[in-house]
């Protein structure tokens, strides 16, 4: 009988959580459209990354294969990418709806309310996509070198991973600013879209804790709690795994309650009715 390590038991728990989450995500992507709703699409990529990574963890435990452990560690480290892309995608959707409502108001009042900054935030996904790719590459290469070293303290790999985490941090701080600005247009949103913005706002502290965990993993060399190879499983569970789960549940819940956006301006059905009534 295989004697599973604590990390393998956590991997099983993650698979149990992410498999149904992936099914719900596929449902949302089909319902809303993959081209329009990238926020929920990247929840799906996060689920796939976690399922594959955790499967690698289990296989590595059975076979005692260091290569599989390295792949699992890399996949565990790059999950932040999908989490931040999902956040950016949902913020982009909300800002598009606010712009659509502003256009309706302009036609009603005859006044033009230009908001170039919000127009940029409606395309926030495109703004953060390339920097996040850079962060993923740096973190993946760095994690691989650290995990493959005998001591787990390869200085070159650690520097690369640290650079990648810093990029993640800068992007997250930028998304917080976008969230704050977006919240200023809350009164222009229908109730269904407010739920999405509320979900993004509520998710920020959980993503923040998840990011702090990654910062400690790569920057703290004094505590064994945050070691990449043999860190404390309870700390990882609370600061990384549970934070991701809560964020995923918030985004999935908002998606299940959100209407399908239609039309050139991606209007909600409620907005369509108000503009023709």
KELUMNU-642028 format. One record per residue (C-alpha): residue number from 1; residue in one letter; x, y, z. Coordinates in Angstrom, 2 decimals, decimal comma, always signed. Layout:
KELUMNU-642028
(NUM; 'A'; (X; Y; Z))
...
end
This chain:
KELUMNU-642028
(1; 'X'; (+0,00; +0,00; +0,00))
(2; 'X'; (+1,33; +3,44; -0,94))
(3; 'X'; (+2,23; +5,62; +2,03))
(4; 'X'; (+1,13; +9,06; +0,84))
(5; 'X'; (+3,00; +12,10; +2,05))
(6; 'X'; (+0,96; +15,01; +3,48))
(7; 'X'; (+1,50; +16,95; +0,24))
(8; 'X'; (-0,02; +14,06; -1,69))
(9; 'X'; (-3,10; +14,09; +0,51))
(10; 'X'; (-3,44; +17,80; -0,21))
(11; 'X'; (-3,08; +17,05; -3,92))
(12; 'X'; (-6,00; +14,61; -3,70))
(13; 'X'; (-8,12; +17,26; -1,98))
(14; 'X'; (-7,29; +19,75; -4,74))
(15; 'X'; (-8,28; +17,31; -7,48))
(16; 'X'; (-11,57; +16,66; -5,70))
(17; 'X'; (-12,21; +20,43; -5,59))
(18; 'X'; (-11,01; +21,41; -9,06))
(19; 'X'; (-12,64; +18,67; -11,10))
(20; 'X'; (-16,23; +19,87; -10,47))
(21; 'X'; (-14,95; +23,48; -10,61))
(22; 'X'; (-13,67; +22,74; -14,11))
(23; 'X'; (-17,07; +21,37; -15,14))
(24; 'X'; (-18,83; +24,51; -13,87))
(25; 'X'; (-16,26; +26,67; -15,65))
(26; 'X'; (-16,86; +24,90; -18,94))
(27; 'X'; (-20,58; +25,51; -18,44))
(28; 'X'; (-19,94; +29,24; -17,92))
(29; 'X'; (-17,63; +29,52; -20,92))
(30; 'X'; (-20,18; +27,79; -23,17))
(31; 'X'; (-22,98; +29,97; -21,80))
(32; 'X'; (-21,18; +33,31; -22,03))
(33; 'X'; (-18,87; +32,66; -24,98))
(34; 'X'; (-15,13; +32,06; -24,88))
(35; 'X'; (-14,22; +35,20; -26,87))
(36; 'X'; (-16,22; +37,55; -24,68))
(37; 'X'; (-15,70; +36,19; -21,21))
(38; 'X'; (-12,00; +35,49; -20,66))
(39; 'X'; (-12,37; +35,80; -16,88))
(40; 'X'; (-14,14; +32,48; -16,51))
(41; 'X'; (-12,04; +30,87; -19,23))
(42; 'X'; (-8,94; +31,37; -17,10))
(43; 'X'; (-10,65; +29,83; -14,12))
(44; 'X'; (-10,75; +26,77; -16,35))
(45; 'X'; (-7,04; +27,00; -17,08))
(46; 'X'; (-6,36; +27,28; -13,34))
(47; 'X'; (-8,43; +24,14; -12,74))
(48; 'X'; (-6,53; +22,24; -15,46))
(49; 'X'; (-3,16; +23,42; -14,09))
(50; 'X'; (-4,09; +22,28; -10,60))
(51; 'X'; (-5,48; +18,90; -11,70))
(52; 'X'; (-2,44; +18,13; -13,85))
(53; 'X'; (+0,01; +19,41; -11,23))
(54; 'X'; (-1,60; +17,47; -8,42))
(55; 'X'; (-1,70; +14,33; -10,56))
(56; 'X'; (+2,04; +14,78; -11,13))
(57; 'X'; (+2,50; +15,12; -7,38))
(58; 'X'; (+0,70; +11,85; -6,78))
(59; 'X'; (+2,62; +10,05; -9,53))
(60; 'X'; (+5,91; +11,39; -8,22))
(61; 'X'; (+5,06; +10,09; -4,75))
(62; 'X'; (+4,36; +6,61; -6,10))
(63; 'X'; (+7,38; +6,45; -8,41))
(64; 'X'; (+9,74; +8,61; -6,32))
(65; 'X'; (+10,47; +10,49; -9,54))
(66; 'X'; (+12,27; +13,82; -9,07))
(67; 'X'; (+11,33; +15,04; -12,57))
(68; 'X'; (+7,64; +14,69; -11,79))
(69; 'X'; (+8,16; +16,56; -8,52))
(70; 'X'; (+9,78; +19,40; -10,48))
(71; 'X'; (+6,88; +19,57; -12,95))
(72; 'X'; (+4,40; +19,60; -10,07))
(73; 'X'; (+6,32; +22,42; -8,36))
(74; 'X'; (+6,39; +24,48; -11,57))
(75; 'X'; (+2,66; +24,07; -12,14))
(76; 'X'; (+1,96; +24,98; -8,53))
(77; 'X'; (+3,93; +28,21; -8,93))
(78; 'X'; (+2,32; +29,46; -12,15))
(79; 'X'; (-1,28; +29,17; -10,98))
(80; 'X'; (-1,15; +32,83; -9,94))
(81; 'X'; (-1,10; +33,70; -13,63))
(82; 'X'; (-4,55; +32,26; -14,28))
(83; 'X'; (-5,94; +33,76; -11,08))
(84; 'X'; (-4,84; +37,28; -12,06))
(85; 'X'; (-6,01; +36,83; -15,66))
(86; 'X'; (-9,43; +35,77; -14,38))
(87; 'X'; (-9,55; +38,89; -12,20))
(88; 'X'; (-8,52; +41,08; -15,16))
(89; 'X'; (-11,10; +39,46; -17,43))
(90; 'X'; (-13,95; +40,12; -15,01))
(91; 'X'; (-12,84; +43,72; -14,47))
(92; 'X'; (-12,77; +44,19; -18,25))
(93; 'X'; (-16,34; +42,91; -18,53))
(94; 'X'; (-17,65; +45,21; -15,80))
(95; 'X'; (-15,98; +48,27; -17,33))
(96; 'X'; (-17,47; +47,42; -20,74))
(97; 'X'; (-20,93; +47,34; -19,19))
(98; 'X'; (-20,33; +50,71; -17,49))
(99; 'X'; (-19,25; +52,18; -20,84))
(100; 'X'; (-22,37; +50,76; -22,46))
(101; 'X'; (-24,56; +52,34; -19,80))
(102; 'X'; (-22,76; +55,66; -20,25))
(103; 'X'; (-23,47; +55,49; -23,99))
(104; 'X'; (-27,16; +54,89; -23,25))
(105; 'X'; (-27,20; +57,86; -20,88))
(106; 'X'; (-25,50; +60,05; -23,47))
(107; 'X'; (-28,18; +59,21; -26,04))
(108; 'X'; (-30,89; +59,99; -23,49))
(109; 'X'; (-29,49; +63,26; -22,15))
(110; 'X'; (-27,69; +64,50; -25,27))
(111; 'X'; (-24,50; +64,97; -23,24))
(112; 'X'; (-21,22; +63,24; -24,00))
(113; 'X'; (-19,47; +61,74; -20,98))
(114; 'X'; (-16,03; +60,74; -22,23))
(115; 'X'; (-14,13; +58,35; -19,97))
(116; 'X'; (-10,89; +57,39; -21,77))
(117; 'X'; (-9,40; +55,82; -18,65))
(118; 'X'; (-12,35; +53,47; -18,26))
(119; 'X'; (-12,11; +52,62; -21,95))
(120; 'X'; (-8,54; +51,48; -21,32))
(121; 'X'; (-9,59; +49,47; -18,28))
(122; 'X'; (-12,21; +47,73; -20,42))
(123; 'X'; (-9,20; +46,28; -22,27))
(124; 'X'; (-7,25; +45,55; -19,09))
(125; 'X'; (-6,80; +41,91; -20,06))
(126; 'X'; (-4,68; +42,88; -23,05))
(127; 'X'; (-2,63; +45,23; -20,88))
(128; 'X'; (-1,59; +42,57; -18,36))
(129; 'X'; (-1,37; +39,52; -20,63))
(130; 'X'; (+2,23; +39,92; -21,83))
(131; 'X'; (+3,71; +40,93; -18,43))
(132; 'X'; (+2,04; +37,88; -16,89))
(133; 'X'; (+3,63; +35,64; -19,52))
(134; 'X'; (+7,02; +37,06; -18,54))
(135; 'X'; (+6,24; +36,40; -14,86))
(136; 'X'; (+5,24; +32,81; -15,64))
(137; 'X'; (+8,46; +32,12; -17,54))
(138; 'X'; (+10,66; +33,61; -14,82))
(139; 'X'; (+8,86; +31,77; -12,03))
(140; 'X'; (+8,77; +28,45; -13,88))
(141; 'X'; (+12,46; +28,48; -14,80))
(142; 'X'; (+13,46; +29,66; -11,35))
(143; 'X'; (+11,34; +27,07; -9,55))
(144; 'X'; (+12,75; +24,32; -11,74))
(145; 'X'; (+16,34; +25,26; -10,92))
(146; 'X'; (+15,61; +25,58; -7,20))
(147; 'X'; (+13,79; +22,26; -7,00))
(148; 'X'; (+16,41; +20,45; -9,07))
(149; 'X'; (+19,30; +21,62; -6,90))
(150; 'X'; (+20,50; +19,41; -4,07))
(151; 'X'; (+19,96; +22,07; -1,40))
(152; 'X'; (+16,88; +23,77; -2,82))
(153; 'X'; (+18,74; +27,09; -2,65))
(154; 'X'; (+20,07; +27,59; -6,16))
(155; 'X'; (+20,91; +31,35; -6,19))
(156; 'X'; (+20,39; +31,82; -9,92))
(157; 'X'; (+17,05; +30,06; -9,92))
(158; 'X'; (+15,92; +31,91; -6,80))
(159; 'X'; (+16,71; +35,27; -8,42))
(160; 'X'; (+14,66; +34,38; -11,49))
(161; 'X'; (+11,72; +33,22; -9,38))
(162; 'X'; (+11,93; +36,35; -7,23))
(163; 'X'; (+11,80; +38,53; -10,34))
(164; 'X'; (+8,74; +36,63; -11,56))
(165; 'X'; (+6,93; +37,04; -8,22))
(166; 'X'; (+7,71; +40,77; -8,21))
(167; 'X'; (+6,06; +41,07; -11,64))
(168; 'X'; (+3,01; +39,22; -10,27))
(169; 'X'; (+2,93; +41,63; -7,31))
(170; 'X'; (+3,14; +44,75; -9,48))
(171; 'X'; (+0,33; +43,50; -11,73))
(172; 'X'; (-1,85; +42,63; -8,73))
(173; 'X'; (-1,35; +46,09; -7,23))
(174; 'X'; (-2,29; +47,57; -10,60))
(175; 'X'; (-5,45; +45,45; -10,69))
(176; 'X'; (-6,37; +46,70; -7,22))
(177; 'X'; (-6,18; +50,28; -8,53))
(178; 'X'; (-8,35; +49,31; -11,50))
(179; 'X'; (-10,83; +47,68; -9,12))
(180; 'X'; (-11,02; +50,85; -7,02))
(181; 'X'; (-11,63; +53,00; -10,10))
(182; 'X'; (-14,21; +50,54; -11,43))
(183; 'X'; (-16,05; +50,63; -8,11))
(184; 'X'; (-16,60; +54,34; -8,70))
(185; 'X'; (-19,01; +53,41; -11,50))
(186; 'X'; (-21,00; +51,02; -9,31))
(187; 'X'; (-24,19; +53,10; -9,51))
(188; 'X'; (-24,21; +52,68; -13,30))
(189; 'X'; (-24,27; +48,89; -13,11))
(190; 'X'; (-27,37; +46,67; -13,06))
(191; 'X'; (-27,63; +44,40; -10,03))
(192; 'X'; (-26,40; +41,34; -11,93))
(193; 'X'; (-23,15; +43,07; -12,91))
(194; 'X'; (-22,63; +44,47; -9,43))
(195; 'X'; (-22,35; +40,90; -8,18))
(196; 'X'; (-19,35; +40,40; -10,44))
(197; 'X'; (-17,67; +43,55; -9,15))
(198; 'X'; (-18,44; +42,55; -5,56))
(199; 'X'; (-16,85; +39,14; -6,23))
(200; 'X'; (-13,69; +40,81; -7,55))
(201; 'X'; (-13,53; +43,17; -4,55))
(202; 'X'; (-14,07; +40,31; -2,09))
(203; 'X'; (-11,40; +38,21; -3,80))
(204; 'X'; (-8,60; +40,78; -3,42))
(205; 'X'; (-7,63; +39,91; +0,18))
(206; 'X'; (-7,57; +36,21; -0,63))
(207; 'X'; (-5,39; +36,72; -3,70))
(208; 'X'; (-3,20; +39,02; -1,59))
(209; 'X'; (-2,61; +36,26; +0,98))
(210; 'X'; (-1,86; +33,81; -1,86))
(211; 'X'; (+0,68; +36,25; -3,27))
(212; 'X'; (+2,26; +36,84; +0,15))
(213; 'X'; (+2,75; +33,08; +0,43))
(214; 'X'; (+4,66; +33,03; -2,87))
(215; 'X'; (+6,76; +36,00; -1,77))
(216; 'X'; (+7,70; +34,18; +1,43))
(217; 'X'; (+8,51; +30,97; -0,46))
(218; 'X'; (+11,06; +32,71; -2,65))
(219; 'X'; (+12,34; +35,49; -0,37))
(220; 'X'; (+12,34; +34,00; +3,14))
(221; 'X'; (+15,48; +31,89; +3,63))
(222; 'X'; (+15,30; +31,71; +7,43))
(223; 'X'; (+12,10; +29,74; +7,99))
(224; 'X'; (+11,49; +26,14; +6,96))
(225; 'X'; (+7,74; +26,83; +6,86))
(226; 'X'; (+7,96; +28,29; +3,36))
(227; 'X'; (+10,55; +26,05; +1,71))
(228; 'X'; (+9,69; +25,21; -1,89))
(229; 'X'; (+10,69; +21,57; -1,51))
(230; 'X'; (+9,64; +20,71; +2,04))
(231; 'X'; (+7,55; +23,59; +3,37))
(232; 'X'; (+4,91; +23,19; +6,05))
(233; 'X'; (+1,81; +21,63; +4,47))
(234; 'X'; (-0,60; +23,39; +6,84))
(235; 'X'; (+0,84; +26,81; +6,02))
(236; 'X'; (+0,60; +26,04; +2,32))
(237; 'X'; (-2,97; +24,83; +2,74))
(238; 'X'; (-4,13; +27,96; +4,54))
(239; 'X'; (-2,12; +30,61; +2,71))
(240; 'X'; (-2,23; +29,20; -0,83))
(241; 'X'; (-4,75; +26,44; -1,45))
(242; 'X'; (-7,71; +27,71; +0,58))
(243; 'X'; (-7,25; +31,26; -0,72))
(244; 'X'; (-7,46; +30,01; -4,31))
(245; 'X'; (-10,52; +27,92; -3,53))
(246; 'X'; (-12,39; +30,87; -2,04))
(247; 'X'; (-11,53; +33,06; -5,04))
(248; 'X'; (-12,66; +30,39; -7,49))
(249; 'X'; (-15,96; +29,96; -5,64))
(250; 'X'; (-16,57; +33,73; -5,63))
(251; 'X'; (-15,96; +34,00; -9,39))
(252; 'X'; (-18,00; +30,91; -10,21))
(253; 'X'; (-20,90; +32,15; -8,10))
(254; 'X'; (-20,85; +35,53; -9,84))
(255; 'X'; (-20,72; +33,82; -13,22))
(256; 'X'; (-23,68; +31,58; -12,52))
(257; 'X'; (-25,78; +34,63; -11,59))
(258; 'X'; (-24,55; +36,89; -14,41))
(259; 'X'; (-26,62; +37,38; -17,59))
(260; 'X'; (-25,21; +36,76; -21,05))
(261; 'X'; (-23,98; +40,00; -22,59))
(262; 'X'; (-25,23; +40,67; -26,13))
(263; 'X'; (-24,96; +43,32; -28,80))
(264; 'X'; (-22,14; +45,47; -30,14))
(265; 'X'; (-21,66; +47,15; -26,77))
(266; 'X'; (-22,06; +43,85; -24,91))
(267; 'X'; (-25,21; +45,10; -23,19))
(268; 'X'; (-27,14; +43,10; -20,66))
(269; 'X'; (-30,78; +42,27; -21,44))
(270; 'X'; (-31,88; +44,74; -18,75))
(271; 'X'; (-29,92; +47,53; -20,42))
(272; 'X'; (-31,33; +46,67; -23,83))
(273; 'X'; (-34,85; +47,06; -22,47))
(274; 'X'; (-34,09; +50,37; -20,77))
(275; 'X'; (-32,60; +51,86; -23,90))
(276; 'X'; (-35,62; +50,97; -26,06))
(277; 'X'; (-38,32; +51,71; -23,50))
end
